[in-house]
Amino acid sequence: MPRILSVSDSVVVDAPPAAVYAQVSDPTLMGRWSPENRGAVLRGAGPVAVGTVFEGRNRRGRLSWTTRCTVTAADPGRRFAFRVHAIGARRPRLPGRIATWEYRFEPVDGGGTRVTETWRDDRRAWPDALALVFDRAVTRGRTFAEFQRRNIRITLDNLKHALEAPDAAPGTPGGPGAGRP
């Protein structure tokens, strides 16, 4: 059976697309929502744009690692995406095609936003059998598609909770006290 190379899910957040985009497109904030990512360190200053490089900090159980990512889409209020292209324990020293993450923001009636998060497996050169063995070893018995489907659902639920928190100031999702429960 060939492996699944892409999974996605959506949630409607009661906030305008520009406000949701402003939060999601800042990789340093992702640790607030993701069950695995702990935030990022940006290279350089200024707003995140296509070509911005950042290092993502990640943890799964006792295992931690760092990834090097490059922003591939930064269309405010519409789309944010980045490619993961290096990995390592403390520094992302091992280059390779790993994954692409994409977030789309669509306005919905009532002023909210449908956020769609998509993960794509960029390990296309890996034989399916090798990928399956590797995936099951690092995800406690699941494929990466199964694992990421669960992570995406958790991330989107946490994002919705944080951005709709009663103490988040209007127009500024994720205000004081917002975040993961």
Contacts in CASP RR format, 6 or more apart in sequence:
PFRMAT RR
TARGET T0000
AUTHOR 0000-0000-0000
METHOD contacts of the structure
MODEL  1
MPRILSVSDSVVVDAPPAAVYAQVSDPTLMGRWSPENRGAVLRGAGPVAV
GTVFEGRNRRGRLSWTTRCTVTAADPGRRFAFRVHAIGARRPRLPGRIAT
WEYRFEPVDGGGTRVTETWRDDRRAWPDALALVFDRAVTRGRTFAEFQRR
NIRITLDNLKHALEAPDAAPGTPGGPGAGRP
1 128 0 8 1.000
2 128 0 8 1.000
3 121 0 8 1.000
3 128 0 8 1.000
3 131 0 8 1.000
3 132 0 8 1.000
3 135 0 8 1.000
3 143 0 8 1.000
3 144 0 8 1.000
3 145 0 8 1.000
4 121 0 8 1.000
4 143 0 8 1.000
4 145 0 8 1.000
5 120 0 8 1.000
5 121 0 8 1.000
5 124 0 8 1.000
5 145 0 8 1.000
6 118 0 8 1.000
6 119 0 8 1.000
6 120 0 8 1.000
6 121 0 8 1.000
6 145 0 8 1.000
7 118 0 8 1.000
7 119 0 8 1.000
7 145 0 8 1.000
7 148 0 8 1.000
7 149 0 8 1.000
7 152 0 8 1.000
8 116 0 8 1.000
8 117 0 8 1.000
8 118 0 8 1.000
8 119 0 8 1.000
8 152 0 8 1.000
9 116 0 8 1.000
9 117 0 8 1.000
9 149 0 8 1.000
9 152 0 8 1.000
9 153 0 8 1.000
9 156 0 8 1.000
10 114 0 8 1.000
10 115 0 8 1.000
10 116 0 8 1.000
10 117 0 8 1.000
10 156 0 8 1.000
11 114 0 8 1.000
11 115 0 8 1.000
11 156 0 8 1.000
11 157 0 8 1.000
11 159 0 8 1.000
11 160 0 8 1.000
12 108 0 8 1.000
12 112 0 8 1.000
12 113 0 8 1.000
12 114 0 8 1.000
12 115 0 8 1.000
12 160 0 8 1.000
13 20 0 8 1.000
13 112 0 8 1.000
13 113 0 8 1.000
13 115 0 8 1.000
13 159 0 8 1.000
13 160 0 8 1.000
13 163 0 8 1.000
13 164 0 8 1.000
13 173 0 8 1.000
14 111 0 8 1.000
14 112 0 8 1.000
14 163 0 8 1.000
14 164 0 8 1.000
15 111 0 8 1.000
15 112 0 8 1.000
15 113 0 8 1.000
15 163 0 8 1.000
15 164 0 8 1.000
15 171 0 8 1.000
15 173 0 8 1.000
16 107 0 8 1.000
16 111 0 8 1.000
16 112 0 8 1.000
16 113 0 8 1.000
16 171 0 8 1.000
17 77 0 8 1.000
17 78 0 8 1.000
17 105 0 8 1.000
17 106 0 8 1.000
17 107 0 8 1.000
17 112 0 8 1.000
17 113 0 8 1.000
18 76 0 8 1.000
18 77 0 8 1.000
19 113 0 8 1.000
19 163 0 8 1.000
19 171 0 8 1.000
19 172 0 8 1.000
19 173 0 8 1.000
20 77 0 8 1.000
20 105 0 8 1.000
20 113 0 8 1.000
20 115 0 8 1.000
20 159 0 8 1.000
20 163 0 8 1.000
20 173 0 8 1.000
21 76 0 8 1.000
21 77 0 8 1.000
21 78 0 8 1.000
21 80 0 8 1.000
21 103 0 8 1.000
21 105 0 8 1.000
22 76 0 8 1.000
22 173 0 8 1.000
23 29 0 8 1.000
23 159 0 8 1.000
23 163 0 8 1.000
23 173 0 8 1.000
23 174 0 8 1.000
24 30 0 8 1.000
24 80 0 8 1.000
24 103 0 8 1.000
24 105 0 8 1.000
24 115 0 8 1.000
24 159 0 8 1.000
25 48 0 8 1.000
25 74 0 8 1.000
25 76 0 8 1.000
25 80 0 8 1.000
25 103 0 8 1.000
26 48 0 8 1.000
27 39 0 8 1.000
27 40 0 8 1.000
27 42 0 8 1.000
27 48 0 8 1.000
27 54 0 8 1.000
27 56 0 8 1.000
27 69 0 8 1.000
27 82 0 8 1.000
28 39 0 8 1.000
28 40 0 8 1.000
28 41 0 8 1.000
28 42 0 8 1.000
28 54 0 8 1.000
29 39 0 8 1.000
30 37 0 8 1.000
30 39 0 8 1.000
30 40 0 8 1.000
31 37 0 8 1.000
31 38 0 8 1.000
31 39 0 8 1.000
32 158 0 8 1.000
32 162 0 8 1.000
32 174 0 8 1.000
32 178 0 8 1.000
32 179 0 8 1.000
32 180 0 8 1.000
33 155 0 8 1.000
33 156 0 8 1.000
33 158 0 8 1.000
33 159 0 8 1.000
33 162 0 8 1.000
33 179 0 8 1.000
33 180 0 8 1.000
34 151 0 8 1.000
34 154 0 8 1.000
34 155 0 8 1.000
34 158 0 8 1.000
35 151 0 8 1.000
35 154 0 8 1.000
35 155 0 8 1.000
35 158 0 8 1.000
36 58 0 8 1.000
36 59 0 8 1.000
36 60 0 8 1.000
36 151 0 8 1.000
37 56 0 8 1.000
37 57 0 8 1.000
37 58 0 8 1.000
38 56 0 8 1.000
38 57 0 8 1.000
38 58 0 8 1.000
38 59 0 8 1.000
39 56 0 8 1.000
39 57 0 8 1.000
40 54 0 8 1.000
40 55 0 8 1.000
40 56 0 8 1.000
40 57 0 8 1.000
40 69 0 8 1.000
41 54 0 8 1.000
41 55 0 8 1.000
41 56 0 8 1.000
41 57 0 8 1.000
42 48 0 8 1.000
42 52 0 8 1.000
42 53 0 8 1.000
42 54 0 8 1.000
43 52 0 8 1.000
43 53 0 8 1.000
43 54 0 8 1.000
43 55 0 8 1.000
44 52 0 8 1.000
48 54 0 8 1.000
48 71 0 8 1.000
48 74 0 8 1.000
48 80 0 8 1.000
49 71 0 8 1.000
49 74 0 8 1.000
50 71 0 8 1.000
50 72 0 8 1.000
50 73 0 8 1.000
50 74 0 8 1.000
51 70 0 8 1.000
51 71 0 8 1.000
51 72 0 8 1.000
52 70 0 8 1.000
52 71 0 8 1.000
52 74 0 8 1.000
53 68 0 8 1.000
53 69 0 8 1.000
53 70 0 8 1.000
53 71 0 8 1.000
54 68 0 8 1.000
54 69 0 8 1.000
54 71 0 8 1.000
54 82 0 8 1.000
55 66 0 8 1.000
55 67 0 8 1.000
55 68 0 8 1.000
55 69 0 8 1.000
55 92 0 8 1.000
56 66 0 8 1.000
56 67 0 8 1.000
56 68 0 8 1.000
56 69 0 8 1.000
57 64 0 8 1.000
57 66 0 8 1.000
58 64 0 8 1.000
58 65 0 8 1.000
58 66 0 8 1.000
58 67 0 8 1.000
60 138 0 8 1.000
60 139 0 8 1.000
63 138 0 8 1.000
64 89 0 8 1.000
65 87 0 8 1.000
65 88 0 8 1.000
65 89 0 8 1.000
66 87 0 8 1.000
66 88 0 8 1.000
66 89 0 8 1.000
66 90 0 8 1.000
66 91 0 8 1.000
66 92 0 8 1.000
67 84 0 8 1.000
67 86 0 8 1.000
67 87 0 8 1.000
67 88 0 8 1.000
67 92 0 8 1.000
67 98 0 8 1.000
68 84 0 8 1.000
68 85 0 8 1.000
68 86 0 8 1.000
68 87 0 8 1.000
68 92 0 8 1.000
69 82 0 8 1.000
69 83 0 8 1.000
69 84 0 8 1.000
69 85 0 8 1.000
70 82 0 8 1.000
70 83 0 8 1.000
70 85 0 8 1.000
71 80 0 8 1.000
71 81 0 8 1.000
71 82 0 8 1.000
72 81 0 8 1.000
72 82 0 8 1.000
72 83 0 8 1.000
72 100 0 8 1.000
73 79 0 8 1.000
73 80 0 8 1.000
73 81 0 8 1.000
73 102 0 8 1.000
74 80 0 8 1.000
77 105 0 8 1.000
78 104 0 8 1.000
78 105 0 8 1.000
79 102 0 8 1.000
79 103 0 8 1.000
79 104 0 8 1.000
79 105 0 8 1.000
80 102 0 8 1.000
80 103 0 8 1.000
80 105 0 8 1.000
81 100 0 8 1.000
81 101 0 8 1.000
81 102 0 8 1.000
81 103 0 8 1.000
82 100 0 8 1.000
82 101 0 8 1.000
83 99 0 8 1.000
83 100 0 8 1.000
83 122 0 8 1.000
84 98 0 8 1.000
84 99 0 8 1.000
84 100 0 8 1.000
84 101 0 8 1.000
84 122 0 8 1.000
85 95 0 8 1.000
85 96 0 8 1.000
85 97 0 8 1.000
85 98 0 8 1.000
86 92 0 8 1.000
86 93 0 8 1.000
86 94 0 8 1.000
86 95 0 8 1.000
86 96 0 8 1.000
86 98 0 8 1.000
87 94 0 8 1.000
87 96 0 8 1.000
87 98 0 8 1.000
88 94 0 8 1.000
97 122 0 8 1.000
97 123 0 8 1.000
97 124 0 8 1.000
97 125 0 8 1.000
98 122 0 8 1.000
98 123 0 8 1.000
99 119 0 8 1.000
99 120 0 8 1.000
99 121 0 8 1.000
99 122 0 8 1.000
99 123 0 8 1.000
100 119 0 8 1.000
100 120 0 8 1.000
100 122 0 8 1.000
101 117 0 8 1.000
101 118 0 8 1.000
101 119 0 8 1.000
101 120 0 8 1.000
102 117 0 8 1.000
102 118 0 8 1.000
102 120 0 8 1.000
103 115 0 8 1.000
103 116 0 8 1.000
103 117 0 8 1.000
103 118 0 8 1.000
104 114 0 8 1.000
104 115 0 8 1.000
104 116 0 8 1.000
104 118 0 8 1.000
105 113 0 8 1.000
105 114 0 8 1.000
105 115 0 8 1.000
106 113 0 8 1.000
106 114 0 8 1.000
106 116 0 8 1.000
107 113 0 8 1.000
107 114 0 8 1.000
108 114 0 8 1.000
115 156 0 8 1.000
115 159 0 8 1.000
117 152 0 8 1.000
117 155 0 8 1.000
117 156 0 8 1.000
119 148 0 8 1.000
119 151 0 8 1.000
119 152 0 8 1.000
121 131 0 8 1.000
121 144 0 8 1.000
121 145 0 8 1.000
123 131 0 8 1.000
126 134 0 8 1.000
131 144 0 8 1.000
132 143 0 8 1.000
135 141 0 8 1.000
135 142 0 8 1.000
135 143 0 8 1.000
135 144 0 8 1.000
135 147 0 8 1.000
136 142 0 8 1.000
136 143 0 8 1.000
139 146 0 8 1.000
139 147 0 8 1.000
158 179 0 8 1.000
158 180 0 8 1.000
158 181 0 8 1.000
161 178 0 8 1.000
161 179 0 8 1.000
161 180 0 8 1.000
161 181 0 8 1.000
162 168 0 8 1.000
162 173 0 8 1.000
162 174 0 8 1.000
162 178 0 8 1.000
162 179 0 8 1.000
162 180 0 8 1.000
163 173 0 8 1.000
163 174 0 8 1.000
163 178 0 8 1.000
164 173 0 8 1.000
165 174 0 8 1.000
165 175 0 8 1.000
165 177 0 8 1.000
165 178 0 8 1.000
165 179 0 8 1.000
167 175 0 8 1.000
167 176 0 8 1.000
167 177 0 8 1.000
167 178 0 8 1.000
168 174 0 8 1.000
168 175 0 8 1.000
168 176 0 8 1.000
168 177 0 8 1.000
168 178 0 8 1.000
169 175 0 8 1.000
169 176 0 8 1.000
END
